[in-house]
Amino acid sequence: MPRTRESVLLAAGLGAVGLLAARFGTGGVRAAFADVDPPRLLAYLFLAVVVLLGHCLRWRIAAGALGLRVPFGRLVRARLAGDAVGWVVPSARLAGEPVRFALVRARSRRVRGGNVDAPRVGASVAADRIIEVTANLVCTLFYVGTFVTVSTVDEAPGSRALLLGATTALLLMASVLWLSARSGFRPLRPLYARAVRRRVPRLGRWLEALEAAEGHLIAFLRDHPRQFTQGLLVSLAIEVLVIIEYHTLLAAFGVRLPLPTLLMSLVMTGVARAVPTPAALGALEAGQVTLLELVRDQAAVGFVVGLVLRLHETLWTAVGFVVLAAEGPSLRGAARLARATEEATG
């Protein structure tokens, strides 16, 4: 992404946060942060670590099905670093995936009893993400369905049906792609097409390996339904823990949301991650303000919720970048891949 565009997007995000702060003031934020409940905050941190380990367990299941033997600690570090880059770089989290690949590949070239060639490592990252996205879509459908069923918001006619219909359509599209992949269809073909190779020449040999990785991915979806199901169950368990995690975090700052509102807050956080501003700056906060204004007429509380969730994202992003910086030579390769992915996507 050109530096000018980066600066514009960053300025837009900061401007949005500044406007929200001017509109709602900082009194509610100061009160929330001044009256933090330490036991609940510690409980939140414990749950956050468990959620992280759950993500890595799902990745390990996918990797094992592909014949990879990677130390669990390596998966944890790669996940932390990849999530940090994926959150900060505005590429719908895609920039974090090559970082995960680079860190696992760089330190795991020779693992006794396992095959760690580049295509298999790449396929394990893609398989893990497909399982995660599938679970996310299922849960989003449930969250939105719960919200529109119990919400008393006076909306425009048909808007609830439109919201639920759009979510259902996304789930059906994902199902079609998954079934197509199982049948041999290559959905990633556009990423290694000649046009992309010309546009991003620095990705040359990585794009060459992408086709082989996609073959491993298709084999995983076709030949390992048990591991796919195990990963999906782990993802659904993670979603339950995330609900408890967010409830505990908000409660630590004195904010308690009804369950349907909390579920939609999770959905809005996911939507914010797709907004092309660095770290979804401004989008995260504005999404929570809009939601709380819509369902409870408490936009100021939404601003507090947005900043608390910003604290959550900032904490784990900082940890991820500390891990990435500690990787030494791996950092340079991961940074090059993340930058190239950002250029390819946008």
VOBA-1610 file (N, C-alpha, C; in pm, whole numbers, padded with zeros to 5 digits, always signed):
BEGIN
Met+00085-00119+00000Met+00000+00000+00000Met+00088+00124+00000Pro+00066+00219-00088Pro+00146+00340-00091Pro+00141+00412+00043Arg+00254+00482+00073Arg+00262+00551+00201Arg+00153+00657+00214Thr+00121+00725+00103Thr+00018+00829+00109Thr-00116+00769+00151Arg-00149+00655+00093Arg-00276+00591+00128Arg-00276+00547+00274Glu-00163+00493+00320Glu-00153+00454+00460Glu-00179+00573+00551Ser-00118+00686+00517Ser-00133+00806+00600Ser-00277+00855+00601Val-00342+00851+00484Val-00481+00895+00475Val-00572+00807+00559Leu-00553+00674+00548Leu-00637+00581+00624Leu-00614+00597+00774Leu-00487+00615+00813Leu-00458+00633+00955Leu-00520+00762+01007Ala-00509+00868+00926Ala-00569+00996+00967Ala-00721+00984+00977Ala-00781+00909+00884Ala-00927+00890+00889Ala-00968+00816+01015Gly-00893+00713+01050Gly-00925+00638+01172Gly-00910+00722+01296Leu-00799+00797+01305Leu-00779+00885+01421Leu-00885+00993+01427Gly-00922+01044+01311Gly-01026+01146+01307Gly-01159+01094+01357Ala-01192+00970+01320Ala-01318+00911+01365Ala-01319+00895+01517Val-01208+00848+01572Val-01200+00834+01718Val-01209+00970+01785Gly-01142+01070+01727Gly-01148+01205+01783Gly-01289+01263+01782Leu-01361+01241+01674Leu-01499+01289+01666Leu-01587+01221+01771Leu-01568+01091+01790Leu-01647+01020+01891Leu-01615+01071+02031Ala-01486+01095+02056Ala-01448+01147+02188Ala-01507+01286+02211Ala-01507+01370+02106Ala-01565+01504+02119Ala-01716+01497+02141Arg-01780+01400+02077Arg-01925+01387+02087Arg-01969+01337+02223Phe-01898+01237+02277Phe-01944+01173+02401Phe-01860+01208+02522Gly-01748+01277+02500Gly-01664+01312+02613Gly-01588+01193+02667Thr-01506+01216+02766Thr-01423+01109+02823Thr-01463+01075+02967Gly-01570+01136+03014Gly-01609+01111+03153Gly-01644+00966+03178Gly-01726+00908+03091Gly-01764+00768+03108Gly-01645+00675+03095Val-01553+00707+03006Val-01433+00625+02989Val-01346+00631+03113Arg-01326+00753+03165Arg-01244+00767+03286Arg-01307+00693+03403Ala-01438+00700+03416Ala-01505+00630+03526Ala-01489+00479+03513Ala-01501+00428+03391Ala-01488+00284+03370Ala-01348+00236+03402Phe-01247+00311+03359Phe-01109+00268+03381Phe-01063+00294+03524Ala-01130+00386+03593Ala-01092+00415+03732Ala-01150+00313+03829Asp-01251+00239+03786Asp-01319+00146+03875Asp-01307+00002+03824Val-01187-00034+03781Val-01164-00168+03726Val-01170-00272+03837Asp-01230-00387+03807Asp-01239-00498+03901Asp-01122-00593+03873Pro-01016-00593+03956Pro-00896-00675+03928Pro-00925-00825+03915Pro-01007-00887+04003Pro-01033-01030+03985Pro-01095-01064+03850Arg-01191-00982+03806Arg-01251-01006+03675Arg-01149-00985+03563Leu-01063-00887+03581Leu-00961-00862+03479Leu-00865-00981+03469Leu-00829-01039+03580Leu-00743-01158+03578Leu-00816-01276+03515Ala-00946-01288+03545Ala-01024-01395+03484Ala-01029-01378+03333Tyr-01043-01254+03289Tyr-01041-01226+03144Tyr-00908-01269+03082Leu-00797-01234+03146Leu-00666-01270+03092Leu-00650-01422+03083Phe-00700-01492+03182Phe-00694-01639+03179Phe-00774-01693+03061Leu-00895-01641+03044Leu-00980-01685+02933Leu-00916-01652+02798Ala-00853-01535+02788Ala-00788-01496+02663Ala-00676-01592+02626Val-00601-01635+02725Val-00493-01733+02700Val-00552-01867+02656Val-00660-01909+02720Val-00724-02035+02682Val-00776-02028+02538Val-00833-01914+02501Val-00881-01896+02364Val-00765-01907+02265Leu-00653-01842+02297Leu-00535-01851+02212Leu-00489-01996+02195Leu-00482-02069+02305Leu-00439-02209+02298Leu-00538-02293+02218Gly-00667-02257+02227Gly-00767-02328+02147Gly-00745-02308+01999His-00713-02184+01959His-00683-02157+01817His-00564-02241+01771Cys-00463-02249+01855Cys-00343-02325+01818Cys-00370-02475+01815Leu-00457-02524+01903Leu-00495-02665+01901Leu-00564-02699+01770Arg-00655-02611+01724Arg-00722-02635+01597Arg-00621-02639+01483Trp-00525-02547+01483Trp-00421-02545+01380Trp-00339-02674+01385Arg-00310-02721+01506Arg-00231-02843+01518Arg-00306-02963+01461Ile-00438-02966+01478Ile-00518-03075+01422Ile-00507-03075+01270Ala-00520-02957+01210Ala-00509-02947+01064Ala-00369-02983+01017Ala-00268-02934+01088Ala-00130-02963+01049Ala-00100-03112+01060Gly-00149-03175+01167Gly-00125-03318+01183Gly-00186-03400+01071Ala-00304-03360+01024Ala-00368-03432+00914Ala-00286-03423+00786Leu-00206-03317+00774Leu-00122-03298+00656Leu+00018-03355+00674Gly+00042-03422+00785Gly+00172-03484+00808Gly+00275-03394+00869Leu+00235-03279+00923Leu+00329-03186+00984Leu+00346-03216+01132Arg+00469-03206+01179Arg+00498-03221+01321Arg+00568-03095+01367Val+00491-03001+01414Val+00544-02872+01457Val+00524-02858+01607Pro+00627-02818+01681Pro+00610-02798+01826Pro+00496-02700+01855Phe+00418-02732+01959Phe+00301-02650+01991Phe+00340-02507+02022Gly+00454-02489+02091Gly+00500-02354+02123Gly+00527-02272+02000Arg+00577-02337+01894Arg+00601-02266+01768Arg+00470-02219+01707Leu+00365-02302+01716Leu+00234-02262+01664Leu+00179-02143+01743Val+00199-02145+01874Val+00149-02035+01958Val+00217-01903+01918Arg+00350-01908+01903Arg+00422-01785+01868Arg+00383-01736+01729Ala+00369-01829+01635Ala+00331-01789+01499Ala+00190-01731+01496Arg+00099-01789+01574Arg-00038-01737+01579Arg-00041-01596+01637Leu+00032-01574+01745Leu+00037-01441+01806Leu+00090-01337+01708Ala+00201-01369+01642Ala+00261-01275+01549Ala+00171-01252+01428Gly+00114-01359+01375Gly+00027-01345+01259Gly-00097-01263+01290Asp-00158-01286+01405Asp-00276-01209+01443Asp-00244-01061+01459Ala-00125-01032+01515Ala-00086-00892+01534Ala-00073-00821+01400Val-00003-00883+01305Val+00015-00821+01174Val-00119-00813+01101Gly-00198-00921+01108Gly-00327-00923+01041Gly-00423-00818+01094Trp-00410-00783+01220Trp-00498-00682+01279Trp-00457-00542+01239Val-00326-00516+01234Val-00277-00381+01207Val-00281-00348+01058Val-00241-00443+00974Val-00236-00417+00830Val-00376-00429+00771Pro-00425-00326+00702Pro-00562-00330+00649Pro-00574-00419+00525Ser-00583-00549+00548Ser-00597-00644+00436Ser-00693-00755+00475Ala-00794-00722+00559Ala-00892-00820+00606Ala-00823-00939+00671Arg-00713-00913+00743Arg-00636-01012+00819Arg-00555-01106+00730Leu-00561-01089+00599Leu-00485-01178+00512Leu-00335-01164+00531Ala-00287-01045+00567Ala-00144-01024+00583Ala-00087-01107+00697Gly-00171-01149+00790Gly-00121-01231+00900Gly-00092-01374+00861Glu-00154-01423+00754Glu-00138-01562+00716Glu+00004-01594+00667Pro+00061-01513+00577Pro+00200-01542+00539Pro+00298-01526+00654Val+00266-01443+00752Val+00353-01432+00869Val+00351-01563+00947Arg+00234-01620+00966Arg+00225-01751+01032Arg+00305-01855+00956Phe+00288-01854+00824Phe+00362-01949+00740Phe+00512-01930+00756Ala+00559-01804+00746Ala+00702-01777+00747Ala+00765-01818+00880Leu+00698-01792+00990Leu+00756-01824+01120Leu+00761-01974+01146Val+00659-02046+01104Val+00662-02192+01121Val+00767-02252+01028Arg+00771-02206+00906Arg+00864-02260+00807Arg+01008-02229+00844Ala+01036-02108+00894Ala+01173-02066+00920Ala+01241-02149+01028Arg+01165-02187+01130Arg+01226-02256+01244Arg+01195-02405+01248Ser+01126-02456+01147Ser+01083-02596+01152Ser+01121-02671+01024Arg+01233-02636+00965Arg+01272-02699+00839Arg+01310-02845+00858Arg+01361-02877+00974Arg+01402-03015+00999Arg+01337-03063+01129Val+01230-03134+01115Val+01159-03189+01230Val+01149-03339+01213Arg+01205-03412+01304Arg+01208-03557+01292Arg+01067-03614+01288Gly+01042-03699+01190Gly+00913-03767+01181Gly+00805-03686+01113Gly+00836-03573+01054Gly+00733-03492+00990Gly+00784-03426+00864Asn+00693-03388+00779Asn+00726-03322+00654Asn+00688-03176+00666Val+00787-03087+00657Val+00758-02945+00676Val+00790-02866+00549Asp+00768-02927+00432Asp+00790-02852+00310Asp+00691-02737+00302Ala+00729-02634+00227Ala+00652-02510+00223Ala+00505-02530+00186Pro+00472-02609+00082Pro+00330-02625+00048Pro+00247-02684+00161Arg+00303-02778+00236Arg+00226-02836+00347Arg+00204-02735+00458Val+00306-02656+00488Val+00289-02553+00591Val+00183-02453+00547Gly+00190-02409+00421Gly+00091-02316+00369Gly-00049-02375+00372Ala-00061-02503+00337Ala-00191-02568+00338Ala-00246-02577+00480Ser-00159-02599+00578Ser-00207-02608+00717Ser-00263-02474+00763Val-00198-02363+00724Val-00248-02230+00758Val-00384-02206+00693Ala-00394-02242+00565Ala-00520-02221+00493Ala-00631-02309+00549Ala-00600-02435+00581Ala-00701-02525+00637Ala-00751-02473+00771Asp-00658-02427+00853Asp-00697-02371+00983Asp-00789-02251+00966Arg-00756-02164+00871Arg-00839-02046+00849Arg-00976-02083+00794Ile-00982-02182+00705Ile-01111-02225+00651Ile-01201-02279+00763Ile-01144-02359+00851Ile-01223-02412+00963Ile-01271-02298+01052Glu-01183-02202+01078Glu-01220-02089+01165Glu-01330-02005+01102Val-01316-01975+00973Val-01417-01894+00905Val-01551-01966+00899Thr-01547-02097+00875Thr-01671-02175+00873Thr-01744-02165+01007Ala-01671-02183+01116Ala-01731-02172+01249Ala-01781-02031+01275Asn-01703-01931+01232Asn-01744-01792+01251Asn-01876-01762+01181Leu-01889-01813+01058Leu-02012-01788+00983Leu-02132-01857+01049Val-02112-01980+01096Val-02220-02050+01166Val-02263-01972+01290Cys-02164-01928+01366Cys-02195-01854+01489Cys-02255-01717+01458Thr-02208-01652+01352Thr-02266-01522+01314Thr-02413-01537+01279Leu-02446-01643+01207Leu-02586-01669+01175Leu-02668-01687+01302Phe-02613-01760+01397Phe-02683-01780+01525Phe-02694-01650+01603Tyr-02584-01573+01607Tyr-02585-01447+01683Tyr-02686-01349+01624Val-02683-01334+01493Val-02776-01241+01428Val-02920-01289+01445Gly-02940-01420+01431Gly-03074-01475+01449Gly-03127-01450+01588Thr-03041-01469+01688Thr-03081-01443+01827Thr-03117-01297+01846Phe-03033-01210+01790Phe-03054-01066+01808Phe-03185-01020+01744Val-03209-01060+01619Val-03328-01011+01550Val-03454-01075+01607Thr-03441-01190+01674Thr-03557-01255+01733Thr-03604-01184+01859Val-03508-01142+01942Val-03546-01084+02073Val-03540-00932+02074Ser-03482-00871+01970Ser-03467-00726+01971Ser-03603-00658+01963Thr-03613-00546+02034Thr-03737-00467+02032Thr-03716-00336+01955Val-03606-00331+01880Val-03577-00208+01807Val-03681-00187+01698Asp-03730-00066+01687Asp-03826-00032+01582Asp-03749-00001+01454Glu-03739-00099+01368Glu-03660-00085+01247Glu-03751-00067+01127Ala-03688-00034+01016Ala-03762-00022+00891Ala-03817-00159+00853Pro-03933-00163+00785Pro-03993-00291+00749Pro-03897-00377+00666Gly-03885-00502+00707Gly-03805-00597+00632Gly-03657-00591+00663Ser-03610-00497+00747Ser-03466-00486+00771Ser-03412-00605+00848Arg-03491-00659+00941Arg-03445-00777+01014Arg-03430-00895+00919Ala-03529-00913+00833Ala-03521-01023+00738Ala-03402-01005+00644Leu-03373-00880+00607Leu-03259-00852+00520Leu-03128-00887+00589Leu-03115-00851+00717Leu-02994-00879+00792Leu-02973-01030+00806Leu-03078-01100+00844Leu-03068-01245+00860Leu-03044-01312+00725Gly-03110-01262+00620Gly-03092-01319+00488Gly-02951-01303+00436Ala-02891-01186+00461Ala-02753-01162+00416Ala-02656-01256+00487Thr-02677-01277+00617Thr-02590-01368+00690Thr-02605-01510+00640Thr-02729-01551+00615Thr-02753-01685+00562Thr-02687-01703+00426Ala-02693-01599+00344Ala-02632-01605+00211Ala-02480-01625+00221Leu-02417-01556+00318Leu-02274-01574+00338Leu-02241-01718+00376Leu-02323-01776+00462Leu-02300-01915+00504Leu-02317-02009+00385Leu-02418-01985+00303Leu-02439-02070+00187Leu-02325-02056+00087Met-02274-01935+00068Met-02160-01915-00021Met-02038-01991+00028Ala-02015-01985+00160Ala-01901-02058+00215Ala-01918-02208+00196Ser-02041-02257+00211Ser-02067-02400+00193Ser-02040-02442+00049Val-02080-02356-00046Val-02057-02387-00187Val-01907-02394-00216Leu-01831-02297-00162Leu-01687-02297-00184Leu-01622-02421-00123Trp-01668-02460-00005Trp-01612-02577+00062Trp-01641-02704-00018Leu-01764-02719-00063Leu-01800-02836-00143Leu-01726-02836-00276Ser-01708-02718-00334Ser-01633-02710-00460Ser-01489-02751-00441Ala-01429-02708-00329Ala-01290-02746-00301Ala-01277-02896-00284Arg-01373-02957-00215Arg-01370-03102-00197Arg-01378-03175-00332Ser-01445-03115-00428Ser-01460-03180-00559Ser-01342-03152-00652Gly-01246-03071-00608Gly-01128-03044-00689Gly-01120-02903-00744Phe-01221-02822-00723Phe-01218-02683-00769Phe-01112-02605-00692Arg-01037-02521-00760Arg-00927-02448-00698Arg-00967-02301-00679Pro-01022-02265-00562Pro-01068-02127-00541Pro-00955-02026-00532Leu-00833-02072-00505Leu-00721-01979-00492Leu-00650-01952-00624Arg-00699-02012-00731Arg-00632-01996-00860Arg-00607-01849-00897Pro-00704-01755-00871Pro-00677-01615-00906Pro-00555-01556-00837Leu-00518-01610-00718Leu-00405-01555-00645Leu-00272-01587-00709Tyr-00264-01698-00783Tyr-00137-01728-00849Tyr-00149-01719-01002Ala-00245-01641-01046Ala-00260-01618-01190Ala-00143-01531-01239Arg-00124-01531-01371Arg-00013-01457-01429Arg-00022-01307-01400Ala-00145-01254-01398Ala-00162-01111-01373Ala-00109-01074-01235Val-00136-01159-01136Val-00087-01132-01001Val+00065-01144-00996Arg+00121-01243-01066Arg+00266-01260-01068Arg+00334-01136-01126Arg+00272-01078-01230Arg+00332-00958-01289Arg+00318-00838-01195Arg+00205-00833-01126Arg+00180-00719-01037Arg+00270-00722-00914Val+00293-00841-00861Val+00374-00856-00739Val+00488-00953-00766Pro+00589-00912-00840Pro+00696-01004-00877Pro+00773-01061-00758Arg+00775-00988-00646Arg+00850-01037-00531Arg+00789-01165-00473Leu+00663-01192-00510Leu+00599-01314-00461Leu+00624-01434-00551Gly+00709-01416-00652Gly+00731-01519-00753Gly+00730-01662-00706Arg+00833-01702-00630Arg+00840-01844-00592Arg+00735-01883-00489Trp+00687-01785-00412Trp+00580-01818-00318Trp+00451-01850-00392Leu+00425-01776-00500Leu+00306-01805-00578Leu+00317-01940-00649Glu+00439-01976-00687Glu+00460-02107-00747Glu+00428-02218-00648Ala+00462-02195-00522Ala+00434-02296-00420Ala+00286-02297-00379Leu+00216-02186-00409Leu+00077-02176-00368Leu-00010-02283-00432Glu+00017-02311-00559Glu-00062-02412-00628Glu-00048-02549-00563Ala+00077-02583-00524Ala+00099-02710-00455Ala+00030-02710-00319Ala+00035-02596-00249Ala-00031-02587-00119Ala-00181-02606-00134Glu-00237-02549-00240Glu-00380-02564-00261Glu-00417-02710-00284Gly-00328-02783-00351Gly-00352-02926-00370Gly-00359-03000-00237His-00266-02967-00146His-00270-03028-00012His-00398-02989+00061Leu-00440-02864+00044Leu-00562-02817+00111Leu-00684-02894+00061Ile-00694-02911-00069Ile-00806-02986-00125Ile-00805-03130-00074Ala-00685-03188-00066Ala-00674-03324-00013Ala-00719-03330+00132Phe-00687-03226+00209Phe-00731-03222+00349Phe-00883-03221+00357Leu-00947-03133+00278Leu-01093-03122+00282Leu-01160-03250+00233Arg-01096-03318+00138Arg-01158-03436+00078Arg-01131-03562+00159Asp-01010-03574+00214Asp-00967-03702+00271Asp-00964-03704+00423His-00988-03591+00487His-00976-03588+00633His-01099-03523+00697Pro-01217-03579+00673Pro-01339-03521+00733Pro-01338-03527+00886Arg-01274-03629+00942Arg-01272-03640+01088Arg-01194-03525+01150Gln-01077-03494+01093Gln-00998-03383+01148Gln-01068-03249+01124Phe-01136-03237+01009Phe-01211-03114+00984Phe-01320-03097+01089Thr-01391-03205+01120Thr-01497-03198+01220Thr-01441-03167+01357Gln-01326-03229+01391Gln-01263-03200+01520Gln-01227-03051+01529Gly-01167-02998+01422Gly-01131-02856+01422Gly-01253-02767+01434Leu-01362-02806+01368Leu-01485-02726+01375Leu-01542-02727+01517Leu-01539-02842+01583Leu-01587-02849+01721Leu-01500-02765+01814Val-01369-02768+01791Val-01280-02684+01871Val-01314-02536+01849Ser-01341-02499+01724Ser-01376-02360+01693Ser-01506-02319+01763Leu-01604-02407+01763Leu-01730-02373+01829Leu-01711-02358+01980Ala-01624-02443+02037Ala-01593-02428+02179Ala-01522-02296+02206Ile-01434-02257+02114Ile-01365-02129+02127Ile-01466-02014+02125Glu-01566-02022+02038Glu-01667-01916+02030Glu-01740-01900+02163Val-01771-02011+02227Val-01837-02004+02358Val-01745-01934+02459Leu-01616-01971+02456Leu-01521-01908+02547Leu-01505-01759+02517Val-01510-01723+02389Val-01497-01581+02353Val-01613-01500+02409Ile-01734-01557+02405Ile-01849-01486+02463Ile-01825-01461+02612Ile-01780-01564+02682Ile-01752-01549+02826Ile-01638-01451+02848Glu-01536-01459+02761Glu-01420-01370+02771Glu-01462-01224+02758Tyr-01541-01192+02655Tyr-01583-01053+02634Tyr-01675-01006+02746His-01764-01093+02790His-01851-01056+02903His-01767-01023+03026Thr-01667-01106+03054Thr-01582-01085+03171Thr-01501-00957+03158Leu-01449-00931+03039Leu-01371-00809+03018Leu-01457-00685+03039Leu-01574-00681+02977Leu-01660-00564+02991Leu-01707-00548+03136Ala-01738-00661+03201Ala-01782-00654+03341Ala-01671-00599+03430Ala-01545-00628+03396Ala-01432-00576+03475Ala-01430-00424+03472Phe-01488-00364+03368Phe-01494-00218+03358Phe-01634-00165+03389Gly-01716-00248+03449Gly-01848-00204+03492Gly-01953-00199+03383Val-01929-00262+03269Val-02025-00263+03159Val-02086-00402+03148Arg-02217-00409+03154Arg-02287-00538+03144Arg-02392-00528+03034Leu-02373-00607+02932Leu-02464-00605+02817Leu-02551-00729+02819Pro-02679-00717+02782Pro-02763-00836+02764Pro-02699-00928+02660Leu-02724-01058+02674Leu-02658-01155+02587Leu-02680-01125+02438Pro-02802-01096+02391Pro-02818-01067+02247Pro-02735-00948+02200Thr-02726-00845+02286Thr-02645-00728+02250Thr-02498-00764+02248Leu-02454-00845+02344Leu-02315-00889+02347Leu-02280-00970+02222Leu-02372-01055+02180Leu-02348-01135+02059Leu-02333-01045+01937Met-02419-00944+01926Met-02408-00852+01813Met-02282-00767+01824Ser-02238-00739+01945Ser-02113-00666+01964Ser-01996-00746+01906Leu-01999-00878+01924Leu-01896-00964+01865Leu-01902-00958+01713Val-02024-00959+01659Val-02039-00950+01514Val-01984-00818+01463Met-02016-00708+01530Met-01967-00577+01488Met-01815-00569+01494Thr-01756-00635+01593Thr-01609-00639+01602Thr-01551-00712+01483Gly-01614-00822+01444Gly-01567-00894+01326Gly-01580-00812+01199Val-01690-00739+01186Val-01709-00654+01069Val-01603-00544+01065Ala-01571-00488+01181Ala-01472-00380+01187Ala-01337-00425+01135Arg-01305-00553+01155Arg-01174-00604+01111Arg-01159-00602+00959Ala-01270-00594+00889Ala-01264-00591+00742Ala-01257-00450+00687Val-01267-00349+00773Val-01261-00210+00728Val-01116-00173+00698Pro-01088-00112+00582Pro-00949-00087+00543Pro-00885+00033+00611Thr-00885+00034+00743Thr-00805+00131+00817Thr-00712+00053+00908Pro-00593+00105+00936Pro-00500+00031+01022Pro-00563-00003+01156Ala-00560-00133+01190Ala-00618-00182+01315Ala-00765-00148+01328Ala-00835-00131+01215Ala-00977-00094+01215Ala-01001+00028+01303Leu-00902+00118+01304Leu-00910+00236+01390Leu-01031+00321+01352Gly-01112+00350+01448Gly-01235+00426+01426Gly-01353+00337+01395Ala-01333+00233+01313Ala-01443+00145+01276Ala-01490+00062+01395Leu-01396+00014+01476Leu-01433-00064+01593Leu-01518+00019+01688Glu-01471+00138+01717Glu-01543+00224+01812Glu-01678+00268+01755Ala-01680+00308+01628Ala-01804+00355+01567Ala-01907+00243+01558Gly-01862+00121+01532Gly-01954+00008+01526Gly-02024-00017+01659Gln-01947-00008+01767Gln-02006-00031+01899Gln-02101+00083+01937Val-02064+00207+01901Val-02152+00321+01928Val-02283+00304+01854Thr-02275+00266+01727Thr-02397+00248+01646Thr-02485+00140+01705Leu-02425+00028+01745Leu-02503-00083+01801Leu-02573-00042+01929Leu-02500+00018+02022Leu-02561+00055+02151Leu-02664+00165+02136Glu-02645+00254+02040Glu-02746+00356+02014Glu-02872+00292+01957Leu-02854+00193+01873Leu-02966+00127+01807Leu-03051+00046+01905Val-02984-00032+01989Val-03060-00128+02071Val-03092-00077+02211Arg-03014+00019+02262Arg-03036+00062+02400Arg-03041+00214+02416Asp-03023+00286+02305Asp-03020+00432+02312Asp-02912+00478+02409Gln-02797+00410+02404Gln-02686+00441+02494Gln-02556+00448+02414Ala-02550+00542+02324Ala-02432+00555+02239Ala-02306+00581+02320Ala-02318+00657+02430Ala-02201+00685+02514Ala-02144+00557+02573Val-02233+00465+02612Val-02187+00335+02662Val-02116+00259+02549Gly-02167+00272+02427Gly-02103+00208+02313Gly-01961+00257+02293Phe-01938+00386+02319Phe-01803+00440+02308Phe-01710+00377+02411Val-01761+00358+02531Val-01682+00291+02635Val-01652+00147+02594Val-01755+00078+02544Val-01737-00060+02498Val-01630-00066+02389Gly-01637+00027+02294Gly-01539+00029+02185Gly-01398+00047+02235Leu-01378+00135+02334Leu-01244+00158+02386Leu-01195+00041+02470Val-01285-00025+02541Val-01244-00144+02617Val-01200-00255+02521Leu-01277-00273+02413Leu-01238-00373+02314Leu-01110-00332+02242Arg-01090-00202+02225Arg-00964-00154+02168Arg-00848-00192+02259Leu-00868-00182+02390Leu-00765-00223+02485Leu-00730-00370+02467His-00833-00453+02450His-00814-00596+02428His-00729-00620+02303Glu-00767-00557+02193Glu-00695-00577+02067Glu-00552-00524+02077Thr-00534-00409+02143Thr-00401-00351+02155Thr-00309-00438+02239Leu-00363-00496+02346Leu-00283-00583+02432Leu-00225-00699+02353Trp-00311-00770+02280Trp-00265-00889+02209Trp-00183-00853+02085Thr-00210-00737+02025Thr-00126-00693+01914Thr+00015-00663+01963Ala+00026-00598+02080Ala+00158-00568+02135Ala+00234-00696+02166Val+00165-00793+02225Val+00231-00922+02255Val+00278-00988+02126Gly+00193-00983+02022Gly+00229-01043+01895Gly+00352-00979+01832Phe+00363-00847+01840Phe+00479-00780+01782Phe+00605-00804+01864Val+00590-00821+01994Val+00706-00859+02076Val+00757-00996+02032Val+00665-01090+02011Val+00704-01223+01963Val+00770-01213+01826Leu+00712-01133+01738Leu+00766-01120+01603Leu+00906-01060+01606Ala+00926-00959+01690Ala+01058-00897+01700Ala+01161-00994+01755Ala+01119-01085+01843Ala+01211-01182+01903Ala+01253-01291+01806Glu+01185-01299+01692Glu+01217-01405+01597Glu+01344-01379+01517Gly+01400-01259+01528Gly+01527-01232+01462Gly+01517-01240+01311Pro+01596-01327+01247Pro+01596-01335+01099Pro+01458-01368+01043Ser+01375-01440+01117Ser+01242-01473+01066Ser+01157-01347+01046Leu+01188-01243+01122Leu+01110-01119+01114Leu+01116-01058+00975Arg+01236-01059+00916Arg+01251-00995+00785Arg+01169-01066+00678Gly+01176-01200+00677Gly+01099-01275+00579Gly+00950-01259+00600Ala+00907-01261+00724Ala+00764-01244+00753Ala+00716-01106+00712Ala+00798-01004+00737Ala+00759-00867+00700Ala+00747-00853+00548Arg+00840-00914+00474Arg+00832-00907+00328Arg+00706-00973+00276Leu+00673-01089+00334Leu+00553-01160+00291Leu+00427-01080+00324Ala+00423-01022+00442Ala+00305-00944+00481Ala+00287-00824+00390Arg+00396-00755+00357Arg+00389-00639+00269Arg+00343-00681+00129Ala+00396-00791+00079Ala+00358-00838-00055Ala+00212-00879-00059Thr+00164-00943+00048Thr+00024-00982+00055Thr-00066-00859+00058Glu-00024-00757+00131Glu-00102-00633+00137Glu-00113-00571-00003Glu-00003-00572-00078Glu-00005-00516-00213Glu-00094-00599-00305Ala-00091-00731-00287Ala-00170-00818-00375Ala-00319-00803-00348Thr-00356-00772-00223Thr-00498-00764-00188Thr-00551-00622-00193Gly-00460-00526-00217Gly-00520-00405-00218Gly-00499-00277-00244
//
